[in-house]
Amino acid sequence: MPPHIGIMTREAPRAPAQPLKNAITARVVALFNDRARGEAPVRRRPDGIFGPRAVAWRVHGDVTSMMVGGISSLLLQMLHPAVLAGVWDHSNFREDLHGRLRRTARFIALTTYGGPEEARAVIARVRGIHERVRGTLPDGSDYWANDPALLAWVHVTETTSFLNAWRRYAEPGMSGADQDRYFAEMAQVGEGLGAAPVPRDRVSALRLLARYRPQLRSDARTREVRGFLLRPASTDPVAAALQRLGNQAAIDLLPDWARRQHGLPNPLLGRPLLRASTLGVAGTLRWAFR
């Protein structure tokens, strides 16, 4: 920002705008941190897995694209019968499916911005939870959340969704080299969780997604879990409207084949307005956190 612009904003608009900024940031912080469990915002530490120069630091620092990418990744993940069974058999998704989104966001924050001991602790905790998530699919086959191939599906859907949302709503001109760097960086987290294979560039990620497609299904249980995921969690009309917008942006972010498999409409005619509205929300949140 040019120096004279900075002086003008300090003397005039910034002071009256600060209460609004504080109100917006407080709502967002509360959304991602469960104060009843003693959670506080993750402090950025330069000695973590990646460091401030990492691509992951900038991709994971944008609230809107991470929300859109997170919801989109869950829609992808539940198309895998074993992932869906884990949610169906081992979670209270009817009451707290959005809690899973919050916990995933906190995991991403701790592994991206936390210190090395914080990252190792949260990875170990997740592996411990996954160890107990076992069961039998409707077709009689067994599933286990710590299965490396199942973890690889979860990892590749998350990383591709986060990156795609970042490129759509924050950095459309992101270089191919930086996209590959993102996958290479995130491979450290995927391998820490026990995922295999783990893509290290965008081409490998797209190939891995294609490899899983024959395993994907959508049935009545998929539709029920999806319905709970896309239902606004807030009774506040403004927050609920923003959640509905984020959900539509997440559906729009899905690959065409995944949207068809879910039986979701293609928002072709409303796409320009949807994306413009989401960009508007993204700009407001960036302004508030700046």
N, C-alpha and C positions, 0 to 999 in steps of 0.2 A: 504494500500500500504506500503511495507517495506520501512524504512527510506532511504536506499541507492538508491532505485528506485526513490523516491521523489526528492532526491538531483540531480540525473542525469537528470530528466525531467526539473527541474528548470534551470539547467545550459545550456542544449543543445536544445532538441526538442521543449520545451514548448514555447519559445519566437517566433520562426518563425511560429509556428502553431497558435498563438493567433489571427492574422488577419483573418485566415480561420474560426476559431471558432466564431469570432465576426460576420463575414459575414453570417454564417449559422444561428446563434441565432437571428440576426436582421431580417432575412427573416421569421423565424418561428414566432417571436413576432409580426411582421407586419401582418402575416396571421390570428392571433387570436385577434388582437386589432385594431379596426377601429379608426385610428388617426383623421379622419375627424370629428368623434363624440366625440373626446376628451378622448378616451379610452386609459388607460395605463395598463401595466401588474399588475395583482393582487398581492398585498403584502401578504406574508404568516404571519398569526398571530396565535400564540399558544392559544389565548383565544376564538377561533371560536367554531363552533358546535362540531367538532371532536377533534382537537389537534394533535400534531406531532406524537403521538404514535398510531394513528388510522390507520387501514388498508386502509381506503379511501385516506389518505395522500399519501401513496406510489403507490396505483393503479392509482390515477388520476394525478400523477406527470410524467407519461411517455407519451411523445408526440405521438410516433408512435402507441402504442396500443390504445390510446384514439381516435386518428383519425380513425383507422380501426374499433374500436368498435362503434364510433359515426355513421359512414356511415352505418355499418351493422344494427345498431338499427333503423335508418331511413327506411331502406329497410323492416325491420320487421313491423314497425309502420304503413307504408302506406298500408299494407295488410288489415288493419281494415277499413271498409267503412267510419266510422265517422271521423277517423283521416285523411283519404284521402280527404274527403269532406271539412274539415277545411282548409287544404292546398289549395285545388282547389278553394274554394269560398272566402277565406279571406287572401290570400297571393299573392305576385307577384313572384311566384316560377319560372316563365319563365325567369325573370331577376336576381333573387337573392335567389335561393334555397340554395346556399352555405353560404349566409348570415345567414340562419337559423342554419346551422351547427356551424358557428362562435358564434352566440348568445347562442346556447346551451352550447358550450364549456365555454363561459364566465360565464353562470349561474352555471355550475359545479364548476368552479374555485372559484367564490365568495362564494358559499355555503360550499365548502370544506376548502378553505384556508383563506377566509375573516373573519373579526370580526363578532360578533353576530348581530350587527346592520346592517352590510352590507348584511348578509344572510337573515335577516328578510325583509329588504327593497326589495331585488331582488325577493324573494318569493311572497311578496305582489304585486309587479309590474306584475309578470307573472300571478298571479290569476286575477288581473284587466284586463289584455289582454284577458285571457281565458273567462272572463265574457261576453265579447262582441262577442265571436266566437260562433254563433248559426246559425242554418239553417235547411234545409230539405234534406234528402237523396233522391236519385233517386227512391227508393221504397215508398216514401211518409212519412217515419218516421222522427221524429225530432232528431237533435243532438245538443249537448252543450259541449264545450271544458272543462267546469268545472264539468262535470259528473264524480263522484268519480270512477266509473267502467272504464271509458275511460282513466282517469288519471292513474289508476292502470295498464292498458295495456302499456301506454307510460313508466311508471316507471319500470315495470318488463323487458321490452325489453331493456331499457337503461342499467340497472344494470347488467343483464345477459350478454349483449354484451360487456360492458366495462370489466367485470371480465373475460370473455372468451378470449378476446384479450390480457389482461394482462397475463393470464396463458400461452397462446400460444407464446407470443413474449417477455415476461420478466421473469416470474416465473413459469415454468412448474411444479415444485415440491411444489407449494403452498398447505399448509395443509388444510384439510377440515374445521378445526376450524377457520382458518383465512377467508376462503370463507364465512362461516356462519356469522362471525363478520362483514364482509363487508356488507352483506344484512341487518344485524341488525342496523348498523350505517346509511346506506342510507335510512332506513325506516323513520328516523326522517325527512328527506327532503320530501319523498313521502307523509307522513302524513301532513306536513306543507302545501303542495300544495293542499291537500284535497283528495288524492288518497285513495281508499278502494276497496278491501283488499290490504294490503301491505305485501309482504313476508319478513320474518325475518331470513330465512336460505335458502340454495341452494335447498333443496328438495321442500320447499314451492314454490320457484320461478319456478321450473320446472313444478310443478303441476298447477300453475297459467297459465303458458304459454299454457299448454295442454288444460286447460279449455276454453281458448279463440279461439282455432283453428276452431271450427265449425262456428264462426262468420266471419272468414277471407275470403277475396275475392281478385281476381285479374282480372282487365278488361282493357279496352282501356285507361281509365284515369290513372290507376295504371302504365301502361307501359309508358305513356307520362311523368308523374312526375318522374318515375325512370330514364328515358332517360336524363332529365335535371340534376338530381342528379349525374349521373355517367359521365356526360360530363365535361372534364377538364375546370376549370374556368380560368386558366392562359394561356396566349399566349406564355409565355416563354417555350421553348421546354423541358428544364430540369425539370421545375416545373410541366409541363403537364405530362411528363413521370412518375414522382413520384406520381402524383395524380392517374394516370391510375393504377400504381402498388398498391396504397392504396385501390382503388376501387375493384381490383381483390382480394386482401386480405380480404376485407370486404365481398365480395360474398362467398369466401371460408369459412369465419367464420359462415355463416348462417347455421342453421339446415337444413338437407337434405330436409325436408318437405317444408320449406320456399323457398328454391332454386327451387324446383320443381314447387311450386305454382306461382312463378315469371316467370317460363319458362326459367330460366338461366341455362347455361351449367354447368355441374359438372367438375371442373378443375382437374380431377383425375390424368391424365398423367403429367400435368404441375405443380402439387402441390408441389413437392420437390423444384423445382427451384423458384416458387412463394414465398414459405415460407422462403427459404434461402435468397432471395433478400430482403424480408421485414425485416428479422432479420439483414441484413447488413445495411439497412437504419436506423433501430432502434439503432444499435450500434454506427453509426456515429453521430446521434443526441444526444445520451447520452454522447458521448465523447465531443461534442461541448458544451453542457450545464454543464458538470462536472466542 
